[in-house]
Amino acid sequence: MSVKALDEVSAQVPADDFQELEEKVYRTIELYKGAREAKAVAERDAQRLRAQVEEREEEVDTLRREMVKLRKDREEIRGRVEKMLQQIEIVAGEQAAS
Protein backbone atom coordinates (compact mmCIF):
# COMPACT_ATOMS: atom_id res chain seq x y z
CA MET A 1 0.00 0.00 0.00
CA SER A 2 1.18 3.46 -0.73
CA VAL A 3 1.74 6.05 1.93
CA LYS A 4 -1.13 8.08 0.50
CA ALA A 5 -3.50 5.09 0.83
CA LEU A 6 -2.39 4.51 4.41
CA ASP A 7 -3.01 8.14 5.23
CA GLU A 8 -6.49 7.86 3.74
CA VAL A 9 -7.27 4.72 5.79
CA SER A 10 -5.88 6.40 8.90
CA ALA A 11 -8.08 9.38 8.27
CA GLN A 12 -11.13 7.18 7.77
CA VAL A 13 -10.54 4.96 10.85
CA PRO A 14 -9.78 6.98 13.96
CA ALA A 15 -7.25 5.54 16.40
CA ASP A 16 -9.92 4.96 19.05
CA ASP A 17 -11.98 2.85 16.65
CA PHE A 18 -8.93 0.80 15.74
CA GLN A 19 -8.08 0.28 19.40
CA GLU A 20 -11.67 -0.80 20.07
CA LEU A 21 -11.50 -3.23 17.17
CA GLU A 22 -8.18 -4.55 18.41
CA GLU A 23 -9.66 -5.16 21.87
CA LYS A 24 -12.61 -6.99 20.31
CA VAL A 25 -10.23 -9.19 18.33
CA TYR A 26 -8.25 -10.06 21.47
CA ARG A 27 -11.47 -10.79 23.41
CA THR A 28 -12.62 -13.00 20.56
CA ILE A 29 -9.30 -14.85 20.66
CA GLU A 30 -9.66 -15.35 24.42
CA LEU A 31 -13.24 -16.55 23.99
CA TYR A 32 -12.08 -18.99 21.33
CA LYS A 33 -9.33 -20.31 23.61
CA GLY A 34 -11.84 -20.70 26.43
CA ALA A 35 -14.29 -22.50 24.17
CA ARG A 36 -11.56 -24.82 22.92
CA GLU A 37 -10.51 -25.64 26.50
CA ALA A 38 -14.15 -26.20 27.49
CA LYS A 39 -14.57 -28.54 24.53
CA ALA A 40 -11.50 -30.53 25.57
CA VAL A 41 -12.82 -30.80 29.13
CA ALA A 42 -16.25 -31.85 27.86
CA GLU A 43 -14.68 -34.51 25.63
CA ARG A 44 -12.64 -35.89 28.55
CA ASP A 45 -15.75 -35.91 30.74
CA ALA A 46 -17.74 -37.66 28.03
CA GLN A 47 -15.03 -40.31 27.64
CA ARG A 48 -14.90 -40.83 31.41
CA LEU A 49 -18.69 -41.14 31.56
CA ARG A 50 -18.71 -43.62 28.68
CA ALA A 51 -16.19 -45.75 30.57
CA GLN A 52 -18.32 -45.55 33.72
CA VAL A 53 -21.44 -46.55 31.80
CA GLU A 54 -19.60 -49.52 30.33
CA GLU A 55 -18.45 -50.58 33.81
CA ARG A 56 -22.00 -50.25 35.16
CA GLU A 57 -23.37 -52.31 32.27
CA GLU A 58 -20.85 -55.04 33.07
CA GLU A 59 -21.86 -54.89 36.74
CA VAL A 60 -25.54 -55.11 35.79
CA ASP A 61 -24.85 -58.16 33.61
CA THR A 62 -22.91 -59.81 36.44
CA LEU A 63 -25.65 -59.04 38.96
CA ARG A 64 -28.31 -60.30 36.57
CA ARG A 65 -26.49 -63.63 36.13
CA GLU A 66 -26.02 -63.89 39.89
CA MET A 67 -29.71 -63.18 40.46
CA VAL A 68 -30.72 -65.93 38.02
CA LYS A 69 -28.38 -68.36 39.78
CA LEU A 70 -29.74 -67.39 43.21
CA ARG A 71 -33.32 -67.88 42.01
CA LYS A 72 -32.42 -71.35 40.72
CA ASP A 73 -30.71 -72.13 44.03
CA ARG A 74 -33.78 -70.90 45.92
CA GLU A 75 -36.07 -73.12 43.87
CA GLU A 76 -33.80 -76.10 44.44
CA ILE A 77 -33.71 -75.46 48.19
CA ARG A 78 -37.47 -74.94 48.26
CA GLY A 79 -37.93 -78.34 46.60
CA ARG A 80 -35.58 -80.02 49.05
CA VAL A 81 -37.32 -78.40 52.04
CA GLU A 82 -40.74 -79.49 50.72
CA LYS A 83 -39.40 -83.03 50.31
CA MET A 84 -38.11 -83.02 53.91
CA LEU A 85 -41.45 -81.68 55.17
CA GLN A 86 -43.27 -84.47 53.33
CA GLN A 87 -40.99 -87.03 54.92
CA ILE A 88 -41.59 -85.47 58.35
CA GLU A 89 -45.35 -85.65 57.75
CA ILE A 90 -45.03 -89.32 56.76
CA VAL A 91 -43.01 -90.10 59.89
CA ALA A 92 -45.43 -88.09 62.04
CA GLY A 93 -48.37 -89.87 60.44
CA GLU A 94 -46.81 -93.28 61.07
CA GLN A 95 -46.19 -92.39 64.72
CA ALA A 96 -49.75 -91.16 65.14
CA ALA A 97 -51.03 -94.41 63.59
CA SER A 98 -49.01 -96.54 65.99
Order of alpha helices (4+ residues) and beta strands (2+ residues): alpha-alpha
